[in-house]
Amino acid sequence: MSYVLLVRFLFSLSDQKIKQPMFALVNIGFFIWLSLLIGRGLIDHEPTILKLGTWDNDAPIFTLGSEAIIRHIGLIGFYVLIVAVGFYLMRAFSKRQGILPWLAFFYPIAILIIIKYLHSFWNPLLDRFEWKDWVITATIIGLSYMAFRLSYLVLEVRNGTAQMPTLSEYLGFAFFLPTLVVGPINPFSTHQNSIQEISKTTIPVGRCLMRIIVGATKYLFLANLANQLSYSGIFLDGKPHAMIDLVVAVIFYYL
């Protein structure tokens, strides 16, 4: 909710020059905060656990100058730089003839492939963060949304369905927090239209609160119940099981 209110405030400002740069900074800042919470165990992936007040081992949330935090922010900054390179490739090649536009198109996907499949390339660096495998998997999901959206943006610019964005618009679109967390892979043209109309849209507070309640219920209660009927919940008790148990486990795994 704080993210929505802050973004709404930014786009209510009259100074057009600072809106998009501030929007990009807000999204990158919230992305750093969220990944810090997840990466250091403040938000546990188990549905029944939500730890908001401490680091692991009950240490303070932030220790200023902490080496782990500095390394983490440095890694995010490096990724912002990689994304910015994609912007300049798009700006240089999207209107060219021949195969050059495809260099800009495949660049975000190539970065995703390196992160997802060339583990020997980046694992030694990420091991220093002592992150669990599920954290890396969750990060890759967010980067997948980003990669395919940025690749499609090259086609939008080339086909004329979207204007060439500025660097701040590009970064704001790339690190748009709701999409990184839950999707979908919406086009840049749709994203920009929504952003431009944000100051004219009334936020349905009641509906928003109801969706938060429904989402929390699914995450804290129904997800935990479904997990007990998935593969790990049924088959790891060391006892023989009937074939119907396998069917139940398959269904509840995808729930």
Backbone as CSV, one residue per row, in Angstrom:
resi,resn,N_x,N_y,N_z,CA_x,CA_y,CA_z,C_x,C_y,C_z
1,MET,0.829,-1.196,0.000,0.000,0.000,0.000,0.874,1.260,0.000
2,SER,1.964,1.240,0.776,2.856,2.403,0.812,3.463,2.664,-0.559
3,TYR,3.752,1.587,-1.304,4.291,1.735,-2.654,3.280,2.446,-3.551
4,VAL,2.024,2.016,-3.493,0.982,2.610,-4.342,0.793,4.087,-4.013
5,LEU,0.734,4.408,-2.720,0.528,5.799,-2.313,1.701,6.682,-2.729
6,LEU,2.928,6.145,-2.608,4.102,6.929,-2.990,4.122,7.189,-4.492
7,VAL,3.811,6.154,-5.279,3.784,6.322,-6.734,2.695,7.309,-7.136
8,ARG,1.549,7.191,-6.501,0.457,8.125,-6.805,0.864,9.568,-6.485
9,PHE,1.566,9.754,-5.382,2.036,11.096,-5.023,3.016,11.625,-6.060
10,LEU,3.934,10.773,-6.509,4.926,11.209,-7.492,4.256,11.729,-8.754
11,PHE,3.233,11.016,-9.215,2.606,11.406,-10.474,1.548,12.487,-10.299
12,SER,1.363,12.942,-9.065,0.520,14.114,-8.838,1.334,15.404,-8.880
13,LEU,2.664,15.275,-8.937,3.530,16.449,-8.989,3.401,17.136,-10.339
14,SER,3.586,18.434,-10.336,3.442,19.204,-11.573,4.711,19.208,-12.421
15,ASP,5.852,18.977,-11.801,7.123,18.999,-12.527,7.286,17.696,-13.311
16,GLN,7.105,17.764,-14.623,7.162,16.577,-15.460,8.565,15.969,-15.533
17,LYS,9.598,16.792,-15.326,10.967,16.315,-15.509,11.400,15.321,-14.438
18,ILE,10.809,15.405,-13.244,11.275,14.550,-12.156,10.406,13.317,-11.957
19,LYS,9.258,13.245,-12.628,8.334,12.136,-12.378,8.945,10.785,-12.725
20,GLN,9.394,10.638,-13.971,9.916,9.346,-14.401,11.216,8.963,-13.697
21,PRO,12.195,9.894,-13.527,13.385,9.517,-12.751,13.062,9.086,-11.327
22,MET,12.142,9.806,-10.660,11.764,9.431,-9.303,11.019,8.102,-9.285
23,PHE,10.197,7.866,-10.304,9.474,6.596,-10.399,10.453,5.433,-10.540
24,ALA,11.490,5.616,-11.363,12.505,4.573,-11.520,13.237,4.327,-10.204
25,LEU,13.605,5.395,-9.500,14.308,5.251,-8.221,13.438,4.563,-7.178
26,VAL,12.148,4.898,-7.145,11.238,4.265,-6.184,11.144,2.768,-6.445
27,ASN,11.002,2.366,-7.696,10.894,0.943,-8.018,12.177,0.190,-7.695
28,ILE,13.318,0.780,-8.033,14.588,0.126,-7.717,14.785,0.054,-6.210
29,GLY,14.419,1.125,-5.496,14.547,1.131,-4.039,13.685,0.080,-3.379
30,PHE,12.429,-0.037,-3.798,11.546,-1.055,-3.232,12.016,-2.455,-3.605
31,PHE,12.586,-2.599,-4.814,13.115,-3.895,-5.223,14.284,-4.306,-4.331
32,ILE,15.165,-3.364,-4.014,16.281,-3.653,-3.108,15.763,-4.049,-1.734
33,TRP,14.790,-3.297,-1.230,14.241,-3.583,0.099,13.591,-4.960,0.148
34,LEU,12.769,-5.265,-0.861,12.079,-6.555,-0.878,13.066,-7.703,-0.990
35,SER,14.063,-7.572,-1.856,15.036,-8.654,-2.019,15.895,-8.817,-0.778
36,LEU,16.150,-7.715,-0.052,16.862,-7.826,1.220,16.031,-8.588,2.242
37,LEU,14.744,-8.282,2.304,13.872,-8.980,3.244,13.846,-10.475,2.959
38,ILE,13.683,-10.817,1.682,13.611,-12.229,1.309,14.971,-12.896,1.460
39,GLY,16.001,-12.252,0.922,17.323,-12.863,0.907,17.898,-13.103,2.278
40,ARG,17.573,-12.259,3.270,18.121,-12.419,4.606,17.174,-13.134,5.551
41,GLY,16.057,-13.648,5.015,15.194,-14.492,5.822,14.130,-13.766,6.604
42,LEU,13.910,-12.466,6.342,12.875,-11.751,7.086,11.484,-12.160,6.639
43,ILE,11.346,-12.485,5.357,10.096,-13.050,4.876,10.396,-14.483,4.485
44,ASP,9.940,-15.428,5.277,10.218,-16.829,5.030,9.281,-17.354,3.957
45,HIS,9.773,-18.315,3.160,8.937,-18.844,2.091,7.890,-19.805,2.599
46,GLU,8.008,-20.282,3.836,6.976,-21.154,4.372,5.726,-20.338,4.653
47,PRO,4.534,-20.827,4.251,3.320,-20.030,4.391,2.986,-19.655,5.818
48,THR,3.428,-20.426,6.799,3.020,-20.170,8.176,3.983,-19.262,8.918
49,ILE,5.057,-18.815,8.276,6.076,-18.035,8.980,6.203,-16.661,8.334
50,LEU,6.126,-15.628,9.135,6.332,-14.267,8.649,7.101,-13.509,9.711
51,LYS,8.409,-13.313,9.494,9.256,-12.650,10.478,9.597,-11.258,9.962
52,LEU,9.164,-10.238,10.684,9.345,-8.877,10.188,10.305,-8.044,11.022
53,GLY,10.698,-8.510,12.189,11.409,-7.628,13.096,12.890,-7.844,13.221
54,THR,13.419,-8.957,12.753,14.820,-9.248,13.018,15.465,-9.901,11.815
55,TRP,16.789,-9.874,11.830,17.542,-10.725,10.919,17.527,-12.141,11.484
56,ASP,18.213,-13.040,10.804,18.415,-14.362,11.377,19.165,-14.227,12.699
57,ASN,18.915,-15.149,13.594,19.548,-15.173,14.915,19.192,-13.950,15.753
58,ASP,18.021,-13.338,15.469,17.507,-12.232,16.273,18.443,-11.029,16.311
59,ALA,19.222,-10.847,15.271,20.077,-9.658,15.195,19.240,-8.485,14.702
60,PRO,19.711,-7.250,14.868,18.939,-6.098,14.395,18.690,-6.172,12.896
61,ILE,17.613,-5.537,12.445,17.265,-5.572,11.030,18.395,-4.994,10.184
62,PHE,18.888,-3.830,10.547,19.970,-3.221,9.790,21.136,-2.878,10.710
63,THR,22.309,-3.235,10.270,23.526,-2.744,10.891,24.214,-1.881,9.843
64,LEU,24.216,-0.567,10.043,24.759,0.325,9.036,26.201,-0.056,8.719
65,GLY,26.504,-0.131,7.445,27.828,-0.528,7.031,28.011,-2.026,6.958
66,SER,26.934,-2.787,7.164,27.015,-4.236,7.098,27.562,-4.667,5.743
67,GLU,28.559,-5.538,5.757,29.186,-5.977,4.512,28.192,-6.704,3.624
68,ALA,27.306,-7.512,4.243,26.333,-8.262,3.451,25.386,-7.328,2.710
69,ILE,24.918,-6.277,3.390,23.991,-5.338,2.759,24.689,-4.579,1.640
70,ILE,25.917,-4.149,1.884,26.664,-3.409,0.870,26.890,-4.284,-0.363
71,ARG,27.254,-5.554,-0.161,27.450,-6.466,-1.290,26.150,-6.648,-2.061
72,HIS,25.060,-6.784,-1.314,23.762,-7.011,-1.951,23.356,-5.809,-2.801
73,ILE,23.458,-4.618,-2.249,23.102,-3.416,-2.996,24.031,-3.250,-4.198
74,GLY,25.295,-3.613,-4.021,26.224,-3.568,-5.146,25.816,-4.506,-6.263
75,LEU,25.321,-5.700,-5.897,24.863,-6.658,-6.901,23.649,-6.118,-7.651
76,ILE,22.699,-5.523,-6.909,21.529,-4.936,-7.557,21.952,-3.785,-8.474
77,GLY,22.904,-2.965,-7.998,23.394,-1.870,-8.827,24.034,-2.367,-10.107
78,PHE,24.765,-3.474,-10.012,25.376,-4.064,-11.197,24.303,-4.537,-12.165
79,TYR,23.216,-5.096,-11.627,22.149,-5.555,-12.512,21.432,-4.378,-13.163
80,VAL,21.270,-3.271,-12.424,20.696,-2.060,-13.025,21.558,-1.613,-14.203
81,LEU,22.872,-1.702,-14.048,23.790,-1.333,-15.128,23.606,-2.248,-16.334
82,ILE,23.437,-3.553,-16.076,23.217,-4.499,-17.172,21.930,-4.161,-17.926
83,VAL,20.880,-3.818,-17.171,19.613,-3.439,-17.798,19.780,-2.160,-18.611
84,ALA,20.543,-1.203,-18.086,20.778,0.053,-18.809,21.494,-0.200,-20.136
85,VAL,22.383,-1.186,-20.169,23.046,-1.544,-21.429,22.002,-1.979,-22.455
86,GLY,20.988,-2.727,-22.002,19.904,-3.129,-22.896,19.177,-1.935,-23.489
87,PHE,19.024,-0.882,-22.697,18.379,0.337,-23.199,19.187,0.950,-24.338
88,TYR,20.489,1.054,-24.160,21.315,1.680,-25.193,21.414,0.799,-26.438
89,LEU,21.355,-0.516,-26.269,21.299,-1.393,-27.441,19.999,-1.173,-28.208
90,MET,18.890,-1.057,-27.483,17.603,-0.804,-28.132,17.622,0.540,-28.849
91,ARG,18.168,1.541,-28.184,18.212,2.890,-28.773,19.076,2.909,-30.036
92,ALA,20.142,2.112,-30.037,21.071,2.131,-31.169,20.610,1.261,-32.336
93,PHE,19.924,0.138,-32.036,19.690,-0.864,-33.071,18.230,-1.097,-33.438
94,SER,17.269,-0.623,-32.639,15.873,-1.024,-32.868,15.331,-0.558,-34.214
95,LYS,15.847,0.542,-34.749,15.359,1.072,-36.025,16.255,0.690,-37.202
96,ARG,17.293,-0.088,-36.936,18.214,-0.479,-38.007,17.602,-1.598,-38.863
97,GLN,18.233,-1.844,-40.000,17.842,-2.942,-40.870,18.716,-4.166,-40.588
98,GLY,18.279,-5.324,-41.062,19.068,-6.535,-40.916,18.916,-7.184,-39.553
99,ILE,20.012,-7.773,-39.081,19.957,-8.546,-37.837,20.258,-7.709,-36.596
100,LEU,20.668,-6.462,-36.774,21.056,-5.648,-35.624,19.932,-5.481,-34.597
101,PRO,18.665,-5.270,-35.001,17.614,-5.163,-33.987,17.476,-6.412,-33.129
102,TRP,17.824,-7.568,-33.691,17.700,-8.805,-32.923,18.756,-8.901,-31.831
103,LEU,19.862,-8.178,-31.987,20.839,-8.124,-30.901,20.220,-7.475,-29.672
104,ALA,19.492,-6.377,-29.893,18.806,-5.718,-28.786,17.673,-6.578,-28.249
105,PHE,16.995,-7.302,-29.142,15.867,-8.145,-28.722,16.331,-9.293,-27.835
106,PHE,17.412,-9.966,-28.234,17.849,-11.156,-27.507,18.746,-10.844,-26.311
107,TYR,19.203,-9.613,-26.184,20.097,-9.276,-25.070,19.480,-9.580,-23.706
108,PRO,18.246,-9.114,-23.372,17.688,-9.441,-22.045,17.509,-10.938,-21.834
109,ILE,17.126,-11.656,-22.905,16.938,-13.103,-22.783,18.277,-13.791,-22.562
110,ALA,19.328,-13.299,-23.219,20.661,-13.880,-23.024,21.127,-13.714,-21.585
111,ILE,20.857,-12.549,-20.980,21.212,-12.335,-19.577,20.469,-13.315,-18.686
112,LEU,19.182,-13.525,-18.983,18.383,-14.478,-18.205,18.950,-15.888,-18.321
113,ILE,19.355,-16.287,-19.522,19.920,-17.625,-19.726,21.210,-17.787,-18.933
114,ILE,22.042,-16.750,-18.924,23.288,-16.817,-18.155,22.994,-17.023,-16.675
115,ILE,22.016,-16.273,-16.155,21.690,-16.373,-14.734,21.057,-17.720,-14.405
116,LYS,20.205,-18.205,-15.311,19.419,-19.402,-15.002,20.182,-20.693,-15.240
117,TYR,21.049,-20.726,-16.262,21.652,-21.997,-16.654,23.171,-22.055,-16.475
118,LEU,23.860,-20.940,-16.561,25.318,-20.966,-16.406,25.678,-20.735,-14.944
119,HIS,25.334,-21.717,-14.103,25.498,-21.561,-12.657,26.955,-21.359,-12.263
120,SER,27.860,-22.013,-12.967,29.269,-21.898,-12.605,29.781,-20.474,-12.787
121,PHE,29.066,-19.678,-13.576,29.491,-18.303,-13.852,29.190,-17.376,-12.678
122,TRP,28.022,-17.553,-12.033,27.612,-16.595,-11.006,27.401,-17.204,-9.630
123,ASN,27.399,-18.534,-9.521,27.176,-19.162,-8.213,28.201,-18.753,-7.160
124,PRO,29.511,-18.695,-7.490,30.474,-18.298,-6.446,30.172,-16.941,-5.833
125,LEU,29.657,-16.009,-6.645,29.315,-14.691,-6.120,28.105,-14.764,-5.205
126,LEU,27.044,-15.443,-5.649,25.820,-15.501,-4.855,25.995,-16.346,-3.598
127,ASP,26.929,-17.300,-3.620,27.172,-18.112,-2.425,27.635,-17.254,-1.255
128,ARG,28.254,-16.133,-1.534,28.728,-15.258,-0.459,27.572,-14.627,0.304
129,PHE,26.386,-14.604,-0.309,25.213,-14.065,0.376,24.562,-15.104,1.279
130,GLU,24.946,-16.376,1.117,24.374,-17.471,1.898,22.863,-17.546,1.708
131,TRP,22.425,-17.342,0.473,21.002,-17.447,0.167,20.639,-18.901,-0.092
132,LYS,19.420,-19.253,0.230,18.927,-20.588,-0.050,18.514,-20.685,-1.523
133,ASP,18.384,-21.939,-2.005,18.067,-22.139,-3.418,16.733,-21.519,-3.806
134,TRP,15.742,-21.571,-2.898,14.418,-21.040,-3.244,14.464,-19.534,-3.471
135,VAL,15.397,-18.846,-2.787,15.517,-17.401,-2.978,16.008,-17.106,-4.392
136,ILE,16.997,-17.875,-4.845,17.515,-17.696,-6.195,16.419,-17.988,-7.211
137,THR,15.637,-19.052,-6.975,14.545,-19.392,-7.883,13.521,-18.274,-7.957
138,ALA,13.159,-17.702,-6.813,12.194,-16.599,-6.790,12.728,-15.397,-7.548
139,THR,14.021,-15.136,-7.419,14.626,-14.015,-8.130,14.592,-14.243,-9.631
140,ILE,14.875,-15.468,-10.062,14.869,-15.780,-11.486,13.482,-15.583,-12.077
141,ILE,12.436,-15.919,-11.307,11.072,-15.717,-11.797,10.839,-14.241,-12.091
142,GLY,11.251,-13.377,-11.174,11.099,-11.944,-11.403,11.894,-11.468,-12.599
143,LEU,13.098,-11.987,-12.752,13.941,-11.594,-13.874,13.389,-12.117,-15.192
144,SER,12.666,-13.237,-15.152,12.029,-13.753,-16.363,10.983,-12.777,-16.869
145,TYR,10.139,-12.294,-15.955,9.157,-11.278,-16.343,9.860,-10.081,-16.975
146,MET,10.935,-9.630,-16.322,11.657,-8.461,-16.810,12.243,-8.710,-18.196
147,ALA,12.884,-9.847,-18.385,13.575,-10.125,-19.643,12.610,-10.134,-20.821
148,PHE,11.498,-10.834,-20.685,10.571,-10.942,-21.808,9.845,-9.625,-22.079
149,ARG,9.597,-8.826,-21.040,8.973,-7.519,-21.248,9.924,-6.577,-21.985
150,LEU,11.204,-6.602,-21.603,12.171,-5.719,-22.254,12.445,-6.154,-23.689
151,SER,12.432,-7.452,-23.946,12.607,-7.924,-25.321,11.429,-7.495,-26.188
152,TYR,10.229,-7.627,-25.648,9.043,-7.233,-26.409,9.016,-5.726,-26.642
153,LEU,9.585,-4.962,-25.715,9.647,-3.509,-25.879,10.428,-3.133,-27.131
154,VAL,11.479,-3.873,-27.450,12.245,-3.609,-28.674,11.337,-3.730,-29.897
155,LEU,10.481,-4.753,-29.907,9.552,-4.926,-31.025,8.523,-3.799,-31.070
156,GLU,8.050,-3.372,-29.891,7.086,-2.266,-29.857,7.683,-0.995,-30.464
157,VAL,8.911,-0.688,-30.081,9.564,0.516,-30.605,9.806,0.380,-32.107
158,ARG,10.246,-0.783,-32.526,10.539,-1.001,-33.948,9.264,-0.912,-34.787
159,ASN,8.158,-1.449,-34.269,6.901,-1.462,-35.024,6.111,-0.163,-34.889
160,GLY,6.556,0.743,-34.024,5.888,2.023,-33.879,4.692,2.022,-32.955
161,THR,4.453,0.927,-32.216,3.333,0.892,-31.273,3.671,1.577,-29.957
162,ALA,4.938,1.885,-29.751,5.367,2.626,-28.559,6.507,3.553,-28.956
163,GLN,6.548,4.721,-28.334,7.634,5.654,-28.593,8.898,5.206,-27.862
164,MET,10.037,5.642,-28.372,11.303,5.323,-27.714,11.308,5.920,-26.309
165,PRO,11.440,5.089,-25.271,11.432,5.617,-23.901,12.751,6.289,-23.556
166,THR,12.708,7.127,-22.540,13.944,7.650,-21.962,14.553,6.577,-21.065
167,LEU,15.778,6.806,-20.594,16.423,5.836,-19.716,15.625,5.649,-18.429
168,SER,15.122,6.734,-17.856,14.358,6.610,-16.613,13.049,5.869,-16.841
169,GLU,12.385,6.103,-17.983,11.163,5.353,-18.300,11.478,3.877,-18.485
170,TYR,12.597,3.585,-19.115,13.015,2.199,-19.348,13.274,1.482,-18.029
171,LEU,14.002,2.130,-17.119,14.305,1.512,-15.827,13.050,1.386,-14.972
172,GLY,12.173,2.400,-15.023,10.931,2.310,-14.282,10.067,1.164,-14.752
173,PHE,10.061,0.919,-16.059,9.320,-0.204,-16.630,9.985,-1.532,-16.286
174,ALA,11.315,-1.580,-16.382,12.041,-2.825,-16.118,11.877,-3.286,-14.677
175,PHE,11.974,-2.357,-13.726,11.930,-2.706,-12.308,10.566,-2.406,-11.683
176,PHE,9.513,-2.334,-12.508,8.168,-2.085,-11.994,7.815,-3.183,-11.000
177,LEU,7.728,-2.821,-9.742,7.690,-3.801,-8.658,6.544,-4.803,-8.767
178,PRO,5.294,-4.392,-9.015,4.214,-5.390,-9.085,4.461,-6.470,-10.127
179,THR,5.029,-6.081,-11.281,5.289,-7.073,-12.322,6.407,-8.022,-11.922
180,LEU,7.452,-7.517,-11.280,8.546,-8.390,-10.846,8.054,-9.438,-9.862
181,VAL,7.073,-9.084,-9.044,6.602,-9.994,-7.997,5.571,-10.980,-8.529
182,VAL,4.578,-10.488,-9.280,3.458,-11.353,-9.665,3.149,-11.341,-11.154
183,GLY,3.851,-10.551,-11.969,3.512,-10.457,-13.375,2.385,-9.445,-13.585
184,PRO,1.725,-9.411,-14.708,1.965,-10.198,-15.920,2.980,-9.509,-16.829
185,ILE,3.218,-10.091,-17.995,4.161,-9.512,-18.945,3.397,-8.507,-19.806
186,ASN,3.088,-7.348,-19.244,2.310,-6.347,-19.967,3.206,-5.514,-20.880
187,PRO,2.696,-5.080,-22.037,3.492,-4.276,-22.966,3.826,-2.906,-22.375
188,PHE,4.869,-2.294,-22.905,5.276,-0.967,-22.445,4.201,0.072,-22.739
189,SER,3.528,-0.050,-23.887,2.486,0.918,-24.234,1.355,0.898,-23.212
190,THR,0.949,-0.289,-22.779,-0.089,-0.400,-21.745,0.405,0.167,-20.425
191,HIS,1.647,-0.128,-20.093,2.249,0.374,-18.858,2.257,1.904,-18.842
192,GLN,2.689,2.512,-19.930,2.767,3.968,-19.987,1.388,4.617,-19.910
193,ASN,0.412,4.028,-20.589,-0.947,4.574,-20.520,-1.480,4.534,-19.092
194,SER,-1.194,3.449,-18.382,-1.647,3.331,-16.993,-0.964,4.366,-16.108
195,ILE,0.339,4.566,-16.331,1.084,5.539,-15.530,0.577,6.958,-15.775
196,GLN,0.310,7.281,-17.018,-0.137,8.633,-17.350,-1.522,8.938,-16.793
197,GLU,-2.336,7.899,-16.599,-3.696,8.105,-16.100,-3.797,7.914,-14.592
198,ILE,-2.680,7.669,-13.914,-2.742,7.304,-12.505,-3.306,8.429,-11.644
199,SER,-3.006,9.678,-11.993,-3.493,10.798,-11.190,-4.987,11.033,-11.380
200,LYS,-5.564,10.459,-12.439,-6.987,10.631,-12.707,-7.823,9.464,-12.181
201,THR,-7.162,8.437,-11.694,-7.860,7.230,-11.269,-8.101,7.252,-9.768
202,THR,-9.307,6.917,-9.370,-9.651,6.823,-7.955,-9.326,5.424,-7.444
203,ILE,-8.557,5.346,-6.369,-8.190,4.049,-5.805,-9.360,3.497,-5.002
204,PRO,-9.898,2.326,-5.369,-10.978,1.715,-4.583,-10.414,1.082,-3.313
205,VAL,-10.353,1.849,-2.238,-9.690,1.398,-1.016,-10.330,0.126,-0.479
206,GLY,-11.661,0.071,-0.475,-12.345,-1.109,0.045,-11.990,-2.366,-0.717
207,ARG,-11.973,-2.267,-2.054,-11.628,-3.425,-2.870,-10.177,-3.830,-2.648
208,CYS,-9.292,-2.841,-2.503,-7.875,-3.144,-2.254,-7.698,-3.895,-0.941
209,LEU,-8.360,-3.421,0.111,-8.252,-4.086,1.409,-8.810,-5.496,1.343
210,MET,-9.919,-5.683,0.623,-10.498,-7.019,0.500,-9.548,-7.962,-0.223
211,ARG,-8.863,-7.473,-1.247,-7.915,-8.323,-1.967,-6.723,-8.682,-1.088
212,ILE,-6.303,-7.749,-0.236,-5.217,-8.047,0.698,-5.641,-9.141,1.667
213,ILE,-6.869,-9.048,2.168,-7.376,-10.058,3.103,-7.476,-11.421,2.421
214,VAL,-8.018,-11.425,1.194,-8.142,-12.687,0.455,-6.762,-13.279,0.173
215,GLY,-5.820,-12.436,-0.248,-4.472,-12.924,-0.527,-3.783,-13.465,0.708
216,ALA,-3.932,-12.768,1.840,-3.323,-13.243,3.086,-3.937,-14.564,3.523
217,THR,-5.251,-14.712,3.332,-5.916,-15.973,3.685,-5.389,-17.123,2.840
218,LYS,-5.250,-16.878,1.544,-4.716,-17.917,0.663,-3.289,-18.281,1.042
219,TYR,-2.481,-17.265,1.350,-1.055,-17.497,1.612,-0.822,-18.161,2.961
220,LEU,-1.511,-17.689,3.999,-1.240,-18.165,5.355,-2.025,-19.413,5.722
221,PHE,-3.207,-19.597,5.126,-4.048,-20.727,5.529,-4.182,-21.770,4.424
222,LEU,-4.727,-21.375,3.279,-4.995,-22.344,2.222,-3.705,-22.931,1.646
223,ALA,-2.665,-22.095,1.501,-1.400,-22.610,0.971,-0.782,-23.629,1.917
224,ASN,-0.867,-23.371,3.211,-0.338,-24.316,4.188,-1.120,-25.619,4.156
225,LEU,-2.442,-25.527,3.995,-3.272,-26.726,3.903,-2.941,-27.523,2.650
226,ALA,-2.806,-26.831,1.515,-2.473,-27.514,0.270,-1.089,-28.143,0.335
227,ASN,-0.153,-27.493,1.024,1.200,-28.030,1.140,1.224,-29.366,1.880
228,GLN,0.320,-29.542,2.840,0.252,-30.799,3.583,-0.237,-31.950,2.713
229,LEU,-0.918,-31.626,1.608,-1.420,-32.658,0.701,-0.590,-32.762,-0.572
230,SER,0.534,-32.066,-0.624,1.421,-32.164,-1.776,2.377,-33.337,-1.585
231,TYR,3.341,-33.460,-2.495,4.246,-34.618,-2.473,4.997,-34.732,-1.156
232,SER,5.614,-33.625,-0.718,6.407,-33.678,0.515,5.535,-33.946,1.731
233,GLY,4.306,-33.437,1.723,3.431,-33.631,2.871,2.896,-35.040,2.991
234,ILE,2.730,-35.726,1.849,2.132,-37.068,1.868,3.180,-38.169,1.856
235,PHE,4.173,-38.065,0.981,5.046,-39.204,0.700,6.315,-39.266,1.541
236,LEU,6.628,-38.240,2.293,7.879,-38.256,3.049,7.703,-38.738,4.484
237,ASP,6.640,-39.506,4.729,6.434,-40.046,6.077,6.987,-41.450,6.230
238,GLY,7.582,-42.003,5.147,8.200,-43.317,5.228,7.235,-44.479,5.184
239,LYS,5.975,-44.247,4.854,4.966,-45.304,4.817,4.509,-45.541,3.381
240,PRO,4.011,-46.766,3.083,3.498,-47.037,1.734,2.209,-46.260,1.471
241,HIS,2.003,-45.904,0.195,0.826,-45.121,-0.162,0.171,-45.694,-1.406
242,ALA,-1.139,-45.484,-1.510,-1.898,-45.938,-2.669,-1.706,-44.975,-3.836
243,MET,-2.098,-45.420,-5.028,-1.946,-44.599,-6.220,-2.764,-43.311,-6.133
244,ILE,-3.910,-43.368,-5.431,-4.742,-42.178,-5.311,-4.009,-41.057,-4.584
245,ASP,-3.090,-41.433,-3.678,-2.309,-40.416,-2.967,-1.415,-39.640,-3.930
246,LEU,-0.899,-40.341,-4.947,-0.071,-39.666,-5.946,-0.905,-38.661,-6.742
247,VAL,-2.131,-39.057,-7.093,-3.023,-38.156,-7.829,-3.314,-36.907,-6.999
248,VAL,-3.616,-37.109,-5.707,-3.896,-35.985,-4.812,-2.676,-35.074,-4.699
249,ALA,-1.487,-35.679,-4.571,-0.259,-34.896,-4.420,0.013,-34.050,-5.661
250,VAL,-0.225,-34.619,-6.841,-0.003,-33.883,-8.087,-0.945,-32.686,-8.176
251,ILE,-2.212,-32.894,-7.835,-3.205,-31.811,-7.912,-2.864,-30.693,-6.937
252,PHE,-2.572,-31.058,-5.691,-2.334,-30.032,-4.676,-0.975,-29.371,-4.830
253,TYR,-0.036,-30.025,-5.528,1.248,-29.380,-5.797,1.044,-28.127,-6.643
254,TYR,0.158,-28.210,-7.627,-0.077,-27.062,-8.506,-1.037,-26.052,-7.907
255,LEU,-1.757,-26.429,-6.864,-2.605,-25.459,-6.182,-1.779,-24.527,-5.318
